[in-house]
Amino acid sequence: MKLTCTSLILLSAASSFADADSLSFADTDTFELVQQSSLEQCFPSSIPWVNYKGNDYIFSREQYNSVCVDNKGKQYEWGAIQGVYPSIATKGGGCSNFCVKGYGRAEEKGCSSSQRPNLNKLVGFDYDCDKATCYCLYEKDTLSSKYDKCFDSMDRSNKGSGDIARTTTKQGTTCYSLQIQPSDPQPRTPTRKPTKKPSPTPRGQSICVRSPDYKCYKSGRPQCCSKNNGKDCPKEMTMCDNHPEGMGGWNYCTQSPDYKCYKDGRPSCCAKNSMNCPREQPKCDKKPPQPRSPTRKPTRKPSPTPRGQSICVRSPDYKCYKSGRPQCCSKNNGKDCPKEMTMCDNHPEGMTGWSYCTQAPDFGCYKDGRPSCCAKNSLDCPQKQPKCDKKKSTEELASQRFLRSVN
């Protein structure tokens, strides 16, 4: 039986609501809820790694309802493999295994694993759930007629090159990008680049009757539209929920609280259902302090907030530190931490120049070329680069005085 994305929705609904006499597919909110949940079944976020010839092939889901493109917006050459039904996260099967190792039907036609296209040119795959078809994506000029036996069909007209940079919207298809790492040691999950924030949509009578926006929402519409026929939805477009797997920082309700701006640290909508919050972060709701009555004597200017007993008891700062606090806090209960906040360690994978301890030595400023704290544990160094510790020689001071007198 052909199990496509549409039939998968119906089967899920039938099994979920078989005992509920009061519900039927005539209920719009029920059907849309099942449709949204089936996205994860058709396009799972977690795809098993493919281990092949000493490398791990790691596929990561990008946005739902999308196809992969390069940094110039060009699509890639593809070889199609038909008859790959959900779930594509099946270990030993699915698009990831077939694009890397090949599949039985191709081997029967005479395409062995050694005769397949160069895996260094494989950049990912697109999966069409309704057609149950994988499209293995390659850089331009990779495929040729000699690979006809390796796929059910091919398209060599696209000119995409390099790694997958972003996606373009296409309903019913989802892009999976590829990263190749040596099998030993196990690589860390690659850090994702944030996608551009979508432009706001003009207000309308109901946000659920507007044209579907698959770039912003998994199901094309806000999550609230799948419940109670959208009657509980706000008047303005809500926060997007279609974001790449593992991406952080897309929801301002999960960021560090800001008590200077908001009474409760975050916008009030975050306390209810954050997915009903507007796309644009609401303005501050905390009023500035009222001026004192002129009849009162002026009070002293409040002194700056005193430092805590330990830098480990301050509010977490996830923008600066991976765990919210300096690394030294995780050892010996933070007793070895310095008194001032240390260098940040939350930076994109592969980024260089974030630590002044790794920059070129400056022997004109420091005795050893770098601040003394770098010689111990650079992550215990202060956030701001320390001042120079090298005193100028008598000759240098005399030279400066001579130059001033000449001028």
C-alpha positions, 0 to 999 in steps of 0.5 A, spaced: 500 500 500 502 506 498 503 510 504 503 518 502 503 524 507 496 525 505 494 518 507 499 518 513 494 524 516 488 520 515 491 514 518 493 518 524 487 521 525 483 514 524 487 511 530 487 517 534 480 519 534 477 512 533 473 512 540 471 519 540 464 519 537 463 526 537 469 528 533 469 527 525 474 529 519 468 535 518 471 538 525 476 543 521 480 544 528 481 536 529 484 535 521 489 541 522 491 538 528 493 532 525 496 535 519 500 539 523 503 533 527 504 529 521 509 533 519 514 530 524 512 523 521 513 525 514 519 530 515 523 527 522 528 532 525 532 526 527 535 522 522 540 516 524 547 518 522 550 514 516 557 510 517 560 509 511 567 508 509 570 511 516 565 517 515 559 519 519 554 522 514 550 527 518 543 530 515 539 535 518 532 538 517 532 545 515 525 549 514 519 545 513 516 546 506 522 547 502 527 545 497 535 546 498 539 552 495 546 554 495 548 561 497 546 564 490 539 561 491 540 556 485 538 549 486 542 542 485 542 537 480 538 531 483 538 523 482 531 521 484 529 514 488 522 513 488 518 508 493 521 511 500 515 511 504 515 514 511 518 514 516 525 516 513 528 516 519 528 508 519 535 505 521 538 502 515 533 505 510 530 512 508 533 517 504 540 518 508 542 511 507 540 510 499 543 517 497 550 515 501 550 507 500 545 506 494 539 501 494 537 494 491 533 496 485 539 500 483 544 494 484 539 490 480 540 494 474 548 494 475 549 500 479 554 498 485 556 502 490 563 503 487 559 506 481 555 511 484 557 519 484 562 522 488 560 522 495 564 529 496 559 532 491 553 530 495 550 536 499 544 533 502 537 531 499 530 533 498 524 529 500 517 529 497 512 526 502 506 525 497 510 522 492 514 518 497 521 520 493 528 522 495 532 527 491 539 526 492 542 533 491 549 534 488 553 540 486 553 542 478 557 537 473 557 531 478 551 527 474 552 524 467 549 519 463 553 513 466 549 514 472 542 512 469 542 506 472 543 509 479 537 512 480 530 512 477 530 519 474 535 525 474 535 532 473 542 535 471 539 542 469 540 545 476 547 549 477 547 549 485 554 549 487 558 548 494 554 547 501 547 548 502 546 555 504 539 556 505 532 554 502 526 556 498 519 555 499 516 549 496 509 546 499 510 538 501 517 537 500 523 539 506 530 540 505 535 536 509 543 539 509 549 534 509 555 535 514 561 529 513 565 528 519 570 522 521 567 517 524 572 517 530 572 521 534 564 523 534 563 530 532 559 535 535 552 537 532 554 543 527 552 550 530 546 553 525 546 560 522 540 564 524 535 565 519 532 572 517 526 574 521 520 574 516 517 581 515 510 582 518 504 581 515 498 586 515 493 585 520 486 582 517 480 580 520 482 573 522 490 571 521 487 563 519 484 565 513 490 569 510 494 565 504 499 559 508 506 562 509 510 555 509 516 559 510 514 561 517 509 556 520 510 548 519 503 547 517 502 554 513 499 557 519 499 559 526 499 553 531 493 557 534 489 556 528 488 548 529 484 549 535 477 551 536 477 554 529 482 559 530 477 563 535 482 564 540 488 567 536 490 574 537 489 579 531 496 579 529 501 574 526 504 570 531 511 567 532 514 563 527 515 556 529 518 553 522 526 553 524 532 549 523 533 543 527 537 545 533 537 553 532 537 557 538 534 564 540 528 564 535 524 565 541 524 571 545 520 568 551 526 563 552 532 568 552 534 571 559 529 575 563 530 583 562 527 586 569 529 593 567 524 592 561 519 587 563 515 587 570 516 579 570 522 579 566 519 577 559 513 580 555 506 578 559 504 573 553 510 569 554 506 567 561 501 564 557 502 560 550 509 563 547 506 561 540 501 566 541 506 572 542 507 577 536 512 576 531 515 583 533 518 583 541 513 587 545 515 594 548 517 594 555 511 594 560 515 597 566 514 604 567 520 609 569 520 611 576 516 617 577 520 623 579 520 625 587 516 631 589 520 637 589 518 638 597 522 632 599 530 633 600 534 630 594 536 623 596 543 620 595 544 617 588 544 609 589 550 606 589 552 601 584 549 594 585 555 590 590 558 584 587 555 578 589 559 573 594 561 569 587 560 570 580 557 563 580 550 566 584 549 572 579 543 571 574 545 566 568 547 569 562 546 565 556 548 570 551 555 570 554 556 563 557 554 556 554 551 554 561 549 561 563 555 561 567 563 561 567 566 554 566 570 555 573 563 555 576 562 547 574 568 545 578 570 545 586 563 549 587 566 555 584 571 556 589 577 557 584 573 563 580 576 570 580 572 576 583 570 579 576 566 575 570 570 571 566 571 571 558 565 568 554 565 561 551 559 561 547 561 563 540 559 559 533 563 553 532 569 554 528 570 562 530 576 565 531 579 571 534 574 571 540 579 570 545 585 575 546 589 569 549 589 566 542 591 572 538 598 574 536 603 576 542 604 583 543 611 584 547 611 591 546 605 591 551 606 585 555 612 581 558 610 575 556 607 577 549 600 576 552 596 577 559 599 573 565 592 570 566 593 566 559 598 562 561 594 559 566 587 558 564 584 563 559 577 562 560 578 565 567 581 571 564 576 577 565 572 579 559 575 586 558 583 585 556 587 587 561 592 593 561 599 592 559 604 590 564 610 592 561 614 598 563 617 602 558 625 602 559 629 608 560 631 609 553 624 609 551 622 614 556 628 619 554 626 618 546 619 620 548 621 626 551 626 628 546 621 627 540 616 632 545 622 637 545 623 637 538 616 638 536 
